[in-house]
């Protein structure tokens, strides 16, 4: 009986290694959850958009948000540097955000 048990353990172990190996070579990234929970990029992007929508001076339709592994990049236009600074400060406070890069430009008022 011991021999059969060892063989089934080896089969299970081999199957586990194959799954991890396939994930590794297929480019699939595996999320590691911490005690505080896993925050993915789409959640961060959604929260950044909420900050932008709630800001009375932000031109929501002119600001694009890209999040990659917790790094947020803002592109588009704002009405002032003060608006940009306020948005960046609020975005930095979002859980999971590692950095915020602003490529926002001040839109000239006509």
C-alpha positions in Angstrom: 0.0 0.0 0.0 2.8 2.4 0.7 4.0 2.1 -2.9 0.6 3.2 -4.3 0.4 6.1 -1.9 3.9 7.3 -3.0 2.9 7.1 -6.7 -0.3 9.1 -6.2 1.6 11.7 -4.2 4.2 12.0 -7.0 1.4 12.3 -9.6 -0.3 15.1 -7.7 3.1 16.9 -7.2 3.9 16.6 -10.9 0.5 18.0 -11.8 1.0 21.0 -9.5 4.5 21.7 -11.0 3.0 21.4 -14.5 0.3 24.0 -13.7 2.8 26.5 -12.3 5.2 25.8 -15.2 2.5 26.5 -17.7 1.5 29.7 -16.0 5.1 30.8 -15.8 5.8 30.2 -19.5 2.5 31.5 -20.8 3.1 34.9 -19.3 0.3 34.7 -16.8 1.0 36.6 -13.7 -0.2 35.2 -10.5 -1.5 37.7 -7.9 -0.2 37.3 -4.4 -2.6 38.5 -1.8 -1.3 40.2 1.3 -3.0 40.4 4.7 -4.4 43.7 3.6 -5.8 42.2 0.4 -5.0 42.4 -3.3 -5.7 45.6 -5.1 -5.7 45.3 -8.9 -5.1 48.0 -11.5 -8.7 48.2 -12.6 -9.8 48.9 -9.0 -7.2 51.6 -8.7 -8.2 53.1 -12.1 -11.9 53.2 -11.0 -11.0 54.9 -7.7 -8.8 57.5 -9.6 -11.7 58.2 -11.9 -14.0 58.7 -8.9 -11.5 61.3 -7.5 -11.5 63.1 -10.9 -15.3 63.1 -11.2 -15.8 64.5 -7.7 -13.3 67.3 -8.2 -15.3 70.4 -9.2 -12.5 71.9 -11.4 -11.4 68.7 -13.2 -12.3 68.3 -16.8 -13.2 64.6 -16.5 -13.7 64.0 -20.2 -10.2 65.3 -20.9 -8.2 63.2 -18.4 -7.2 59.6 -19.2 -6.0 57.3 -16.5 -3.6 54.3 -17.0 -2.6 52.1 -14.2 0.1 49.4 -14.4 1.1 47.5 -11.3 0.0 50.3 -9.1 1.7 53.0 -11.1 -0.8 55.6 -12.2 -0.3 57.9 -15.3 -2.6 60.8 -16.0 -2.8 62.4 -19.4 -4.9 65.1 -20.8 -5.9 68.6 -19.7 -6.8 70.5 -16.5 -7.7 74.1 -16.0 -4.9 74.9 -13.6 -1.8 73.6 -11.9 -3.6 73.8 -8.6 -6.2 71.4 -9.9 -3.5 69.1 -11.0 -1.7 69.2 -7.7 -4.9 68.6 -5.8 -5.8 65.5 -8.0 -2.3 64.0 -7.7 -2.3 64.4 -3.9 -5.7 62.7 -3.6 -4.7 59.9 -6.0 -1.5 59.2 -4.0 -3.7 58.4 -1.0 -5.6 55.6 -2.8 -4.7 52.1 -1.4 -2.5 50.2 -3.8 -1.1 53.3 -5.6 2.7 53.1 -5.8 3.3 56.3 -7.8 1.5 58.9 -9.8 3.0 60.5 -12.9 1.1 63.5 -14.2 1.4 64.3 -17.9 -1.5 66.8 -17.6 -1.3 70.1 -19.5 -3.0 73.3 -18.5 -5.7 74.1 -21.0 -5.6 77.7 -22.2 -8.8 79.5 -21.5 -10.4 81.3 -24.4 
